[in-house]
Structures are given as structure tokens and as C-alpha cells.
Amino acid sequence: MPPLPGLSTAGDASHARGTGVAPAAPAAVASVAAALLVAAPWLNPFASGPSAAVTPWLVTLACAGLLLLLAPFVRAEVVARAWLGAALLSAVFGLLQYTGAAQLFAPWVNQTAIGEAYGNLRQRNQFASLTNIGIAALIWGLGPKALTRNRQWLALGSVALLAAANAASASRTGLLQLLLLAALGVLWQTARQPGVRRLIITATLSYLVAAFLLPLLIGSAPLLHGVFARMADGPASCASRITLWSNVLHLIAQKPWFGWGWGELDYAHFSTLYPGERFCDILDNAHNLPLQLAVELGIPAAALVCGAVAWLVIRSRPWSQAQPAKQLAWAVLLMMGVHSLVEYPLWYGPFFTAAVLCVTLLRHAAESEPTEARQLPTALTGAAGLALLCAVAYVAWDYHRISQIYTAPEARTPAYRDNTLAKIRGTWLFADQVKFAELTMSTVQRGNAQAMLALASACLHYSPEPAVVERLIESEVMLGMDDAALLDLARYKAAFPKEHAAWALANLRAVQKAP
């Protein structure tokens, strides 16, 4: 398969010597290293607080920086092998989790309750999407090499494992994606190849068998646990996507032209008293990409972005693609597109990186030896990689600093054990996390009520949760802002009824105990 021009030229050792990138490294070793870097973000088991998404993103960006340094070796086949390897390892992790055996491999495999499976991706739909990306990589990324007589049984076993893990996730989106992969095989006539046809049939049958047998393995029943049960019952009404989307549509109607602002959906959800049923959790994403764009940026911006994407897809005519590398890219983009209609995979590093790699494949898969006009100089990609690594190092250092305030004093880095808050206030990347820590560590008093009001109001846009809302209301009461306090009290009761009831009861008891 061709390399990824725009990132690299042909990945042979002689070219690498000419570019100055890893001149002493054999091409095979560099290709393996590139594959490991593509796979690593999917397998990373670590996510430290206070913001769980930061560490996975740092891992992803660090891998991206190193990949830029190895750009001559980032070929389509390398990417396909990486996706397949990550999917297979994650499938094993997921089945270990499902059966309760994952604890034997802690901390390298995330821990779940028995009967749950999501690998190290922490969400069932993300895990299911990865298994289907792995199947796509096997069919269109490796193709004939994986379906030779000597390797066919290995390919069939791999696809069976991936389909079984998909079933273990109980993801309805994962089932739909699997059916769409079969449809792509028919559309592109790939399924006419006997080897591919066997893979598709094996995947389908393995999914059905696993969906039936896996619940029995943990002492349950297929109609009580798993994808069939989820299709029959679904979540509670206040936690359903129908309720979520109806709330988002209501918010869009409030500010249709310019939206609520990027990253403001959780604040908008808290501050709005809906006429109907309310989604019963903090809502920081619309779980639908077009709706997310519309609620935060406005309908015109969302229509412009979605229209541009639709135009590019139609112009590219994916249904008539004949090149396997481009078919792989379109298949993976379809998996993420379907996923983006019910969640937000592009907000996570591995999926964002996969999307970038797919776009690169679509632009350059036809070029086996890119021309100088289309080739980014290796020096430029190397410089970009080094710059990215430096940025990641700075962000990681700053994140480590501010995370000390969320750590028990005895476990903090020695330099930050005393006057921790004062030492980390200078951060500009994680100012919201520092403000949140300062707020939740403080008690509202008459002497600091004005400052606490400003701090709580700012934190409400970062994380509108009970600890923030309670301090906001207490500050407003102490400052005599009765109307604002009553409004925020109504919002609190609507958004967090259980927490509001417990807080109100605690306040009542405190008043009763007062002399």
C-alpha cells in the first residue's frame, strides 16, 4: 500500500536515509514503531483527575508528535495493522472485563462490573466502534495479504473475536455499524470475493452467537442482559436520548442564530427551566454532532458546516470507490459518522486521530510516489512533530501542577505541599480547574460573599454541579439578592432534585440546632 503523502514519502530505508529521519533505523522497525504509536491511544488505560479527558489527549498528541517524526513510515498498511491490532487487544480486554477477569490485569486493563465491556475506552459505543474499525481494517486495509490460504483461519478467528466483543459491549450503535460494514461489502462488490464473504458471514454469525451465549456465561439471559435487552427496554425516560434531544432542540430555539457559545451547553441546560421532561444529568454534549453545532454555534453555522461536509462527500462519490485504501478510509469515517449521531467520538483523541488519518488516505492513497509539489518536506513534518511534543510536555507539566490541589496533601509533589493554591493560580491553561478547587475548598461567609458570588458564577460555566450551585445561592442570599437566589434555587431543584432535597434538609437541621 502507498505511504501517506502529506506526512511522508515512500517508506523505504534508502529514502529515510536521504531525509535524515531515523537514518539508522531499519524500515521495518520504524514501521512497527509507527503502528504502535497509532495503536497506543486506543489502549491507554490511564486517565487522571481533575479532568479525565486530559491525560488521554496528552497521550494521543504525544503519539501524534512522534508519528510526525516517523512520517516516512506511516503507510496505509501500517495504519490498518495498527487499527486491527488495537481492536483485537481491546476485544480481549473487553471479554476479560465481561467475565470479571480484568482485575487480574489491573491497572493495564480498566475495571468494570461483570457483564460490561468497553476495553480501555470507558464507553461501550467507543469500544464497539473500535471493533468495527478493526473489521474494516482487516477487510479493506489488509485484504489479500490477510486472506491467503495460510492466514485465512487467523483472519476468520480475528473477525469472530471482534464481533463477539462487539456483542459483549451491548452497543446498539455497534450492531448497526456491523450491518453497515456488510452493506459496504455489497456496495463495493468486495463481498464477491470468497474470502471477504466468509469474513462478513463469520462476523455476523459470531455476533449473534455471542449475543446469545455471553449473558448465559454470567448467569443471566439474552433478553435480560445485552444488546437484545437494551433494544427491548432502553434507558429510563429522563435518561433517554429522546429526552436529551428534545431539551437541546428547546435550547436551540432560545438562541437559534448564534447559539449559546462553544462549551456552554452544560450551563445552558442547568439555567433553563424546560416546559416538559428534563434530561436528568449534567448535559455537556448534545450526543448528536449537528445538534451540538447548532446549540453552541447557532443554526446558520451548523448548516454551513454540515452542508460543506455533505458537499465534500457527494463530490468524492464514496459509493463508486475502487481503491482498497480509500474504501478503508470511507468505511472508518462511516463508523465514526454513525457514532457521531448518538455520541461525540471526535471529542476523544483516538477517534480524532483516526479521522485525520482517513482524510489523509482519501487525499493521497492513489500516490505511490508523491511529487515534490504534493510532498510536505520531511524537515517541516519533523519540526511540527518536535513543536507538538514540546507543547505536550508543557501542558503535561502544567496539568501535573494544578492536579496537586486535587491530591491529598501527603501525596503531593514536595514543592506543592504548602500554599498549593497560591502556587498554581498562575495557570492559564487550567484556570477553570483551579477556580473550581478554590470554590469547593471555601465556605461562604459575609466577609467573602461578593468574591464567592463571582467565583461561583464563573464556575457555573465550567461545571454546573451541586457544590457550585449551593455556594452560588448562599452567596446571593447573604448579599440580599433574593430574586436571583430564588431563580437559582428553582434551577437547582429542577436539575438536581435529590441533591437539592438533601441540601435543604441539612440547612433546616442547621437552623433548628442554632441557639
C-alpha positions as CSV (number, residue, x, y, z in Angstrom):
1,M,0.0,0.0,0.0
2,P,1.1,3.6,-0.6
3,P,2.5,5.8,2.1
4,L,0.6,8.8,3.5
5,P,1.9,11.7,1.4
6,G,1.5,15.0,3.1
7,L,3.0,13.1,6.1
8,S,5.6,11.1,4.3
9,T,7.2,9.8,1.2
10,A,7.7,6.1,0.4
11,G,8.7,4.3,3.5
12,D,11.8,2.5,2.3
13,A,15.1,2.7,4.2
14,S,17.0,4.4,1.5
15,H,14.6,7.2,1.3
16,A,14.7,7.5,5.1
17,R,18.5,7.9,5.0
18,G,18.1,10.6,2.4
19,T,15.6,12.6,4.5
20,G,17.6,12.5,7.8
21,V,14.7,10.9,9.7
22,A,15.9,8.0,11.8
23,P,18.7,7.3,9.4
24,A,20.0,4.2,11.2
25,A,16.6,2.6,11.9
26,P,15.6,-0.2,9.6
27,A,12.4,0.5,7.8
28,A,10.7,-2.5,9.4
29,V,11.5,-1.3,12.9
30,A,10.3,2.2,12.1
31,S,7.1,0.9,10.6
32,V,6.4,-1.2,13.7
33,A,7.1,1.9,15.9
34,A,4.6,3.9,13.8
35,A,2.0,1.2,14.1
36,L,2.5,1.1,17.9
37,L,2.0,4.9,18.0
38,V,-1.2,4.7,16.1
39,A,-2.5,2.0,18.3
40,A,-1.4,3.3,21.7
41,P,-4.1,6.0,22.2
42,W,-6.8,3.3,21.8
43,L,-5.2,1.1,24.5
44,N,-4.1,3.8,27.1
45,P,-5.6,2.7,30.5
46,F,-4.8,5.9,32.4
47,A,-7.0,9.0,33.0
48,S,-6.2,11.1,36.0
49,G,-8.2,13.9,37.5
50,P,-9.4,16.5,37.8
51,S,-10.3,16.4,34.1
52,A,-10.4,12.8,32.9
53,A,-10.1,13.7,29.3
54,V,-6.7,15.5,29.6
55,T,-4.4,12.5,30.1
56,P,-5.8,10.5,27.1
57,W,-5.5,13.6,24.9
58,L,-1.9,14.1,26.1
59,V,-1.1,10.5,25.2
60,T,-2.8,11.0,21.8
61,L,-0.9,14.2,21.0
62,A,2.4,12.8,22.1
63,C,1.9,9.9,19.8
64,A,0.9,12.3,17.0
65,G,4.1,14.2,17.5
66,L,6.3,11.1,17.3
67,L,4.3,10.0,14.3
68,L,5.3,13.2,12.5
69,L,8.9,12.3,13.2
70,L,8.3,8.9,11.7
71,A,6.3,10.3,8.8
72,P,8.1,8.4,6.0
73,F,6.9,5.2,7.5
74,V,3.3,6.0,8.2
75,R,1.8,4.0,5.3
76,A,-1.8,2.9,4.8
77,E,-0.9,-0.7,5.6
78,V,0.8,0.3,8.8
79,V,-2.3,2.2,9.9
80,A,-4.6,-0.7,9.0
81,R,-2.4,-3.1,11.0
82,A,-2.4,-0.7,14.0
83,W,-6.2,-0.3,14.0
84,L,-6.6,-4.1,13.7
85,G,-4.1,-4.7,16.5
86,A,-5.7,-2.2,18.8
87,A,-9.1,-3.6,18.1
88,L,-8.0,-7.2,18.8
89,L,-6.3,-6.3,22.0
90,S,-9.3,-4.2,23.1
91,A,-11.6,-7.1,22.3
92,V,-9.5,-9.3,24.6
93,F,-9.7,-6.6,27.3
94,G,-13.4,-6.3,26.8
95,L,-14.1,-10.0,27.2
96,L,-11.9,-10.1,30.3
97,Q,-14.0,-7.3,31.7
98,Y,-17.2,-9.0,30.8
99,T,-16.3,-12.2,32.6
100,G,-14.8,-10.4,35.7
101,A,-11.2,-11.5,34.9
102,A,-9.9,-7.9,34.2
103,Q,-8.9,-7.4,37.8
104,L,-6.0,-9.8,37.2
105,F,-4.5,-7.3,34.7
106,A,-5.0,-4.1,36.7
107,P,-4.0,-1.3,36.2
108,W,-3.4,-2.1,32.5
109,V,-7.0,-3.0,31.9
110,N,-9.8,-0.8,33.2
111,Q,-12.1,-2.4,35.7
112,T,-15.8,-2.8,35.1
113,A,-18.7,-4.7,36.7
114,I,-19.3,-8.2,35.4
115,G,-21.3,-8.1,32.2
116,E,-19.9,-4.9,31.0
117,A,-17.2,-4.4,28.3
118,Y,-15.6,-1.3,26.9
119,G,-11.8,-2.0,26.9
120,N,-9.8,1.0,27.9
121,L,-12.1,3.4,26.1
122,R,-14.5,3.7,29.0
123,Q,-17.6,3.8,26.8
124,R,-19.5,1.0,25.2
125,N,-20.1,2.7,21.9
126,Q,-16.5,3.8,21.6
127,F,-15.4,0.2,22.2
128,A,-17.9,-1.2,19.7
129,S,-16.8,1.4,17.1
130,L,-13.2,0.2,17.5
131,T,-14.2,-3.4,17.0
132,N,-15.9,-2.4,13.7
133,I,-12.9,-0.3,12.7
134,G,-10.8,-3.4,13.2
135,I,-13.0,-5.5,11.0
136,A,-12.9,-2.7,8.3
137,A,-9.1,-2.7,8.6
138,L,-9.0,-6.5,8.1
139,I,-11.3,-6.4,5.0
140,W,-10.1,-3.3,3.2
141,G,-6.8,-2.4,4.8
142,L,-5.0,-5.8,4.7
143,G,-7.3,-7.6,2.2
144,P,-5.4,-10.2,0.1
145,K,-2.5,-10.4,2.5
146,A,-4.8,-11.4,5.3
147,L,-6.8,-13.8,3.2
148,T,-4.1,-16.1,1.8
149,R,-4.7,-19.8,2.4
150,N,-2.1,-19.9,5.2
151,R,-3.7,-16.9,7.0
152,Q,-7.4,-17.3,6.3
153,W,-8.1,-19.1,9.6
154,L,-6.3,-16.4,11.5
155,A,-8.4,-13.8,9.8
156,L,-11.6,-15.7,10.5
157,G,-10.7,-16.1,14.1
158,S,-9.8,-12.4,14.4
159,V,-13.1,-11.2,12.9
160,A,-15.0,-13.7,15.2
161,L,-13.2,-12.2,18.2
162,L,-14.0,-8.7,17.2
163,A,-17.7,-9.5,16.6
164,A,-18.0,-11.3,19.9
165,A,-16.5,-8.3,21.7
166,N,-18.9,-6.0,19.9
167,A,-21.8,-8.2,21.2
168,A,-20.3,-8.0,24.7
169,S,-20.5,-4.2,24.6
170,A,-24.3,-4.4,24.1
171,S,-24.0,-1.4,21.9
172,R,-26.9,-0.9,19.6
173,T,-24.7,1.5,17.6
174,G,-22.1,-1.3,17.3
175,L,-24.7,-3.6,15.8
176,L,-25.8,-1.0,13.3
177,Q,-22.2,-0.4,12.3
178,L,-21.6,-4.1,11.7
179,L,-24.6,-4.3,9.4
180,L,-23.3,-1.2,7.5
181,L,-20.0,-2.9,7.0
182,A,-21.7,-5.8,5.4
183,A,-23.7,-3.4,3.2
184,L,-20.4,-1.7,2.2
185,G,-19.1,-5.1,1.2
186,V,-22.1,-5.5,-1.1
187,L,-22.0,-1.9,-2.4
188,W,-18.3,-2.0,-3.3
189,Q,-18.6,-5.6,-4.5
190,T,-15.9,-6.7,-2.1
191,A,-18.3,-9.4,-0.8
192,R,-18.0,-11.1,-4.2
193,Q,-14.5,-12.2,-3.1
194,P,-15.0,-15.6,-1.4
195,G,-12.5,-14.7,1.4
196,V,-14.2,-11.4,2.2
197,R,-17.7,-13.0,2.0
198,R,-16.6,-15.6,4.6
199,L,-15.3,-12.8,6.9
200,I,-18.6,-11.0,6.7
201,I,-20.7,-14.1,7.3
202,T,-18.4,-15.1,10.2
203,A,-18.7,-11.7,11.8
204,T,-22.5,-11.7,11.6
205,L,-22.9,-15.3,12.9
206,S,-20.3,-14.7,15.7
207,Y,-22.1,-11.6,16.8
208,L,-25.4,-13.4,17.0
209,V,-24.0,-16.4,18.8
210,A,-22.1,-14.2,21.3
211,A,-25.1,-12.0,22.0
212,F,-27.0,-15.2,23.0
213,L,-24.3,-17.1,24.8
214,L,-22.4,-14.3,26.7
215,P,-25.3,-13.4,29.0
216,L,-25.7,-17.2,29.9
217,L,-22.0,-17.2,30.7
218,I,-22.5,-14.7,33.6
219,G,-25.8,-16.3,34.8
220,S,-28.2,-14.0,33.0
221,A,-30.4,-14.4,29.9
222,P,-30.2,-12.9,26.4
223,L,-33.4,-11.0,26.9
224,L,-32.4,-9.7,30.3
225,H,-28.9,-8.6,29.6
226,G,-27.1,-7.5,26.4
227,V,-28.0,-5.8,23.2
228,F,-31.3,-7.6,22.8
229,A,-32.4,-6.4,26.3
230,R,-31.3,-2.8,25.5
231,M,-33.2,-2.8,22.3
232,A,-36.3,-4.0,24.1
233,D,-36.2,-1.7,27.1
234,G,-33.9,1.3,26.7
235,P,-32.9,3.7,29.4
236,A,-35.3,5.5,31.8
237,S,-37.2,8.2,30.1
238,C,-35.3,11.1,31.7
239,A,-32.0,9.5,30.7
240,S,-33.1,8.7,27.1
241,R,-31.7,10.4,24.0
242,I,-35.2,11.4,23.0
243,T,-35.4,13.5,26.2
244,L,-31.9,14.8,25.7
245,W,-32.5,15.8,22.1
246,S,-35.9,17.5,23.0
247,N,-34.1,19.6,25.6
248,V,-31.4,20.5,23.1
249,L,-34.0,21.5,20.5
250,H,-35.6,23.7,23.1
251,L,-32.2,25.4,23.8
252,I,-31.6,25.9,20.1
253,A,-35.0,27.6,19.8
254,Q,-33.9,30.0,22.6
255,K,-30.8,31.2,20.7
256,P,-31.1,30.0,17.1
257,W,-28.8,32.4,15.3
258,F,-25.5,32.4,17.3
259,G,-26.1,29.6,19.8
260,W,-25.1,29.6,23.5
261,G,-21.4,29.7,22.8
262,W,-18.8,26.9,22.5
263,G,-18.6,24.8,25.6
264,E,-21.7,26.4,27.1
265,L,-24.2,23.6,26.7
266,D,-23.9,22.4,30.3
267,Y,-24.6,25.9,31.6
268,A,-27.5,26.4,29.2
269,H,-29.0,23.1,30.3
270,F,-28.7,24.0,34.0
271,S,-30.0,27.5,33.6
272,T,-33.1,26.6,31.6
273,L,-36.4,25.5,33.1
274,Y,-38.0,23.3,30.5
275,P,-41.7,23.1,29.9
276,G,-41.6,19.3,29.6
277,E,-39.4,16.4,30.8
278,R,-35.8,17.3,31.7
279,F,-32.7,15.2,30.9
280,C,-31.6,14.0,34.4
281,D,-27.9,14.7,34.3
282,I,-25.3,17.4,33.5
283,L,-25.6,17.8,29.8
284,D,-22.3,18.9,28.2
285,N,-22.8,17.4,24.8
286,A,-25.9,17.0,22.6
287,H,-24.9,13.4,21.7
288,N,-25.5,14.4,18.0
289,L,-22.9,16.3,16.1
290,P,-25.3,18.5,14.0
291,L,-27.3,19.4,17.1
292,Q,-24.2,20.1,19.1
293,L,-23.0,22.6,16.4
294,A,-26.5,24.2,16.3
295,V,-26.9,24.6,20.1
296,E,-23.5,26.1,20.7
297,L,-22.7,27.9,17.4
298,G,-26.2,28.5,16.0
299,I,-28.3,27.1,13.2
300,P,-26.5,29.0,10.4
301,A,-23.0,27.8,11.4
302,A,-24.3,24.3,11.9
303,A,-26.0,24.3,8.5
304,L,-22.8,25.7,6.9
305,V,-20.6,23.0,8.4
306,C,-23.0,20.1,7.7
307,G,-23.6,21.4,4.2
308,A,-19.9,21.6,3.5
309,V,-19.3,18.1,4.7
310,A,-22.3,16.8,2.7
311,W,-20.9,18.5,-0.4
312,L,-17.5,17.1,0.0
313,V,-18.9,13.6,0.5
314,I,-21.1,13.8,-2.6
315,R,-18.3,15.3,-4.6
316,S,-16.0,12.4,-3.6
317,R,-18.5,9.7,-4.6
318,P,-17.6,7.1,-2.0
319,W,-20.1,4.7,-3.4
320,S,-18.0,4.3,-6.5
321,Q,-14.6,3.9,-4.8
322,A,-12.5,1.1,-6.1
323,Q,-9.1,1.6,-4.2
324,P,-8.9,-0.5,-1.0
325,A,-7.1,2.2,0.9
326,K,-9.8,4.7,0.1
327,Q,-12.5,2.2,0.8
328,L,-11.0,1.6,4.3
329,A,-11.0,5.4,4.9
330,W,-14.6,5.7,3.9
331,A,-15.6,2.7,6.0
332,V,-13.9,4.1,9.1
333,L,-15.4,7.5,8.5
334,L,-18.8,5.9,8.2
335,M,-18.4,4.2,11.5
336,M,-17.5,7.5,13.2
337,G,-20.3,9.3,11.3
338,V,-22.9,6.9,12.6
339,H,-21.4,7.1,16.1
340,S,-21.5,10.9,15.9
341,L,-25.2,10.8,15.5
342,V,-25.7,9.4,19.0
343,E,-22.5,10.5,20.9
344,Y,-19.4,12.6,20.4
345,P,-16.4,10.4,19.4
346,L,-14.5,13.2,17.7
347,W,-14.1,14.8,21.2
348,Y,-11.7,11.9,22.0
349,G,-8.1,11.7,20.8
350,P,-8.1,8.2,19.2
351,F,-11.2,8.9,17.0
352,F,-10.0,12.4,16.1
353,T,-6.6,11.0,15.0
354,A,-8.4,8.2,13.0
355,A,-10.4,10.9,11.2
356,V,-7.2,12.8,10.3
357,L,-5.6,9.6,9.0
358,C,-8.7,8.8,7.0
359,V,-8.7,12.2,5.3
360,T,-5.0,11.8,4.6
361,L,-5.7,8.5,3.0
362,L,-8.5,9.9,0.9
363,R,-6.3,12.7,-0.4
364,H,-3.2,10.7,-1.2
365,A,-4.0,7.0,-1.4
366,A,-3.5,7.0,-5.2
367,E,0.0,8.3,-5.0
368,S,2.7,5.5,-4.6
369,E,5.5,8.1,-5.0
370,P,4.3,11.6,-4.3
371,T,5.6,14.5,-6.3
372,E,7.6,17.3,-4.7
373,A,4.7,19.7,-5.2
374,R,2.5,17.5,-3.0
375,Q,5.0,16.3,-0.5
376,L,5.4,18.2,2.7
377,P,9.2,18.5,3.3
378,T,10.3,16.0,5.9
379,A,12.1,18.8,7.8
380,L,8.7,20.6,8.1
381,T,6.9,17.5,9.5
382,G,9.8,16.8,11.8
383,A,9.7,20.4,13.1
384,A,6.0,20.2,13.5
385,G,6.4,16.9,15.5
386,L,9.1,18.5,17.8
387,A,6.9,21.6,18.3
388,L,3.9,19.4,19.2
389,L,6.0,17.3,21.6
390,C,7.2,20.5,23.3
391,A,3.7,21.7,23.6
392,V,2.5,18.4,25.1
393,A,5.4,18.5,27.6
394,Y,4.4,22.0,28.8
395,V,0.7,21.1,29.1
396,A,1.5,17.9,30.9
397,W,3.7,19.8,33.4
398,D,1.0,22.4,33.9
399,Y,-1.6,19.8,34.4
400,H,0.5,18.0,36.9
401,R,0.9,21.2,38.8
402,I,-2.7,22.1,39.1
403,S,-3.7,18.5,39.8
404,Q,-1.8,18.7,43.1
405,I,-4.7,20.7,44.7
406,Y,-7.0,17.7,44.0
407,T,-4.5,15.3,45.7
408,A,-4.2,14.5,49.4
409,P,-1.5,16.8,50.9
410,E,0.8,13.9,51.9
411,A,0.7,12.6,48.3
412,R,1.5,15.9,46.6
413,T,4.8,16.7,45.0
414,P,7.0,18.2,47.8
415,A,7.2,21.6,46.1
416,Y,3.4,21.9,46.2
417,R,2.6,20.6,49.6
418,D,2.4,24.0,51.2
419,N,0.4,27.0,49.8
420,T,-0.7,24.8,46.9
421,L,-3.5,27.1,45.7
422,A,-1.3,30.2,45.7
423,K,1.4,28.4,43.7
424,I,-0.9,27.2,40.9
425,R,-3.1,30.3,40.4
426,G,-0.8,31.4,37.6
427,T,-2.0,28.7,35.2
428,W,-3.7,29.9,32.0
429,L,-4.5,26.5,30.5
430,F,-6.4,25.1,33.5
431,A,-7.7,28.2,35.2
432,D,-11.2,26.8,35.4
433,Q,-10.0,23.7,37.3
434,V,-8.1,26.0,39.8
435,K,-11.2,28.2,40.3
436,F,-13.3,25.2,40.9
437,A,-10.9,23.9,43.5
438,E,-10.8,27.2,45.2
439,L,-14.6,27.5,45.3
440,T,-15.2,24.0,46.7
441,M,-12.5,24.4,49.3
442,S,-14.1,27.6,50.6
443,T,-17.1,28.4,52.9
444,V,-19.4,31.2,52.1
445,Q,-19.3,33.9,54.8
446,R,-20.5,37.5,54.9
447,G,-16.9,38.8,54.5
448,N,-16.3,36.8,51.3
449,A,-19.8,36.6,49.8
450,Q,-19.1,39.0,47.0
451,A,-15.9,37.2,45.9
452,M,-17.6,33.8,46.3
453,L,-20.5,35.0,44.1
454,A,-18.1,36.0,41.3
455,L,-16.2,32.7,41.7
456,A,-19.3,30.5,41.8
457,S,-20.8,32.4,38.8
458,A,-17.6,31.7,36.8
459,C,-17.5,28.0,37.9
460,L,-21.1,27.6,36.8
461,H,-19.9,27.8,33.2
462,Y,-17.2,25.2,33.9
463,S,-19.2,22.6,35.8
464,P,-22.8,23.4,37.0
465,E,-22.9,20.8,39.7
466,P,-24.4,20.9,43.2
467,A,-21.3,22.0,45.0
468,V,-21.1,25.1,42.8
469,V,-24.8,25.9,42.8
470,E,-25.1,25.7,46.6
471,R,-22.3,28.2,47.1
472,L,-23.9,30.5,44.4
473,I,-27.2,30.5,46.2
474,E,-25.7,31.0,49.6
475,S,-23.7,34.0,48.3
476,E,-26.8,35.5,46.8
477,V,-28.8,35.1,50.0
478,M,-26.0,36.8,52.1
479,L,-25.8,39.7,49.6
480,G,-29.6,40.2,49.7
481,M,-30.1,39.1,46.1
482,D,-33.4,37.3,46.8
483,D,-34.8,37.2,43.3
484,A,-31.6,35.7,41.9
485,A,-31.4,33.3,44.8
486,L,-35.0,32.1,44.2
487,L,-34.4,31.7,40.5
488,D,-31.2,29.6,41.1
489,L,-33.0,27.7,43.8
490,A,-35.7,26.7,41.2
491,R,-33.0,25.7,38.7
492,Y,-31.2,23.7,41.4
493,K,-34.4,21.8,42.3
494,A,-35.2,21.1,38.7
495,A,-31.6,20.0,37.7
496,F,-30.7,18.0,40.9
497,P,-33.8,17.2,42.9
498,K,-32.1,14.6,45.2
499,E,-29.1,16.8,45.9
500,H,-31.4,19.8,46.5
501,A,-33.6,17.9,48.9
502,A,-30.5,16.7,50.9
503,W,-29.1,20.2,51.0
504,A,-32.4,21.8,52.0
505,L,-32.8,19.2,54.8
506,A,-29.2,19.9,56.0
507,N,-29.9,23.6,56.1
508,L,-33.2,23.1,58.0
509,R,-31.4,21.0,60.6
510,A,-28.7,23.6,61.0
511,V,-31.3,26.3,61.6
512,Q,-33.1,24.2,64.1
513,K,-29.9,23.5,66.0
514,A,-28.9,27.2,66.1
515,P,-29.4,28.8,69.5
